[in-house]
């Protein structure tokens, strides 16, 4: 409902803008070239255009809407066994209990031997360039 209202509002605003924009328009006719002489052939009514035998047939002029098959309830749609929610599927499924295995509690399996030496950094100190007035006062 809100979207429909918003779309109608936008359409009304656009229509008002176009109306205001064209209200003060003056007719100005320009030709692309003064050498053009466009002469269109006159239209003539031909016999087939007014022939009642062509235009009165129901196959050509009267389109019949396709009739859809009516919807009927089938037995499975109303069967309470199909749609019953009293069955608790989670309660019917059983899983094996989890058990501890030997490798899970084996201390050797979980020991991690250091393979790389850790890098040791020294203490940070002030260097000359850090406190040099010429570097920082340009």
C-alpha positions in Angstrom: 0.0 0.0 0.0 2.8 2.4 0.9 4.7 1.5 -2.2 1.7 2.1 -4.4 1.1 5.5 -2.7 4.8 6.5 -3.3 4.6 5.5 -7.0 1.5 7.5 -7.5 3.1 10.5 -5.8 6.2 10.3 -8.0 4.1 10.0 -11.1 2.0 13.0 -10.1 5.2 15.1 -9.5 6.6 14.1 -12.9 3.3 15.0 -14.6 3.3 18.4 -12.9 6.8 19.1 -13.9 6.1 18.2 -17.6 2.9 20.3 -17.5 4.8 23.3 -16.1 7.6 22.9 -18.6 5.3 22.8 -21.6 2.8 25.5 -20.4 4.8 28.4 -21.8 6.1 26.7 -24.9 5.7 28.5 -28.1 5.4 26.8 -31.4 8.6 27.0 -33.4 8.8 25.2 -36.7 12.1 24.6 -38.2 13.0 22.8 -41.4 16.1 20.8 -41.8 16.7 22.2 -45.2 14.8 24.5 -47.5 15.6 22.2 -50.5 13.5 19.3 -49.1 10.2 18.7 -50.7 8.7 15.7 -48.9 5.5 14.6 -50.6 3.8 11.6 -49.0 1.5 9.4 -51.1 -2.1 9.7 -50.2 -3.7 6.8 -48.4 -6.5 5.0 -50.3 -9.1 2.6 -48.9 -8.8 -0.7 -50.5 -11.5 -3.4 -50.9 -10.1 -5.8 -48.3 -10.2 -3.0 -45.7 -14.0 -2.7 -45.9 -14.8 -6.4 -46.7 -17.3 -7.7 -44.1 -16.3 -11.3 -44.9 -12.8 -10.6 -43.5 -13.7 -8.6 -40.4 -16.8 -10.4 -39.2 -15.3 -13.8 -38.6 -15.1 -14.7 -35.0 -11.7 -16.4 -35.3 -9.9 -13.2 -36.3 -11.5 -10.5 -34.2 -12.9 -12.2 -31.1 -10.2 -13.6 -29.0 -11.3 -16.1 -26.5 -9.5 -16.3 -23.2 -8.0 -19.6 -22.4 -10.0 -21.4 -19.8 -8.0 -22.8 -17.0 -8.7 -26.1 -15.4 -10.7 -25.8 -12.2 -8.9 -26.6 -9.0 -10.2 -29.5 -7.0 -9.2 -30.9 -3.6 -7.5 -34.2 -3.8 -7.5 -36.8 -1.1 -3.9 -36.3 -0.1 -4.6 -32.6 0.4 -7.1 -33.3 3.2 -5.5 -36.4 4.6 -4.6 -35.7 8.3 -1.9 -38.4 8.2 0.0 -36.4 5.6 -0.2 -33.0 7.4 -0.1 -34.2 11.0 2.4 -32.3 13.1 2.1 -34.6 16.1 5.2 -36.6 15.0 8.3 -35.3 16.6 11.0 -36.1 14.1 13.8 -35.0 16.5 12.6 -37.4 19.2 12.6 -40.4 16.8 16.2 -40.0 15.8 18.8 -41.5 18.0 22.5 -41.0 17.8 25.3 -43.0 19.3 26.8 -41.6 22.5 30.2 -39.9 22.3 33.0 -41.8 23.9 36.5 -40.8 24.8 39.1 -42.7 22.8 42.7 -43.4 23.8 44.3 -40.8 21.4 42.1 -38.1 22.8 43.6 -38.4 26.3 47.2 -39.4 25.2 49.5 -36.6 26.3 52.1 -37.4 23.7 49.6 -36.8 20.9 49.0 -33.3 22.1 52.5 -32.2 23.0 53.9 -29.7 20.5 57.6 -29.6 20.3 59.1 -26.2 19.4 60.6 -26.5 16.0 61.7 -22.9 15.4 63.7 -20.7 17.7 61.8 -17.6 18.8 63.3 -14.3 17.8 64.4 -12.1 20.6 64.4 -8.4 20.1 66.5 -5.9 22.1 65.1 -3.0 24.0 64.1 0.1 22.0 66.2 3.2 22.5 66.3 6.8 21.3 68.5 7.4 18.2 70.0 10.6 17.1 67.7 11.2 14.2 64.6 10.9 16.5 65.6 13.9 18.6 67.4 16.0 15.9 65.9 19.4 15.6 67.0 19.7 11.9 65.0 16.6 11.0 61.8 17.7 12.6 61.8 21.5 12.1 61.8 22.0 8.4 
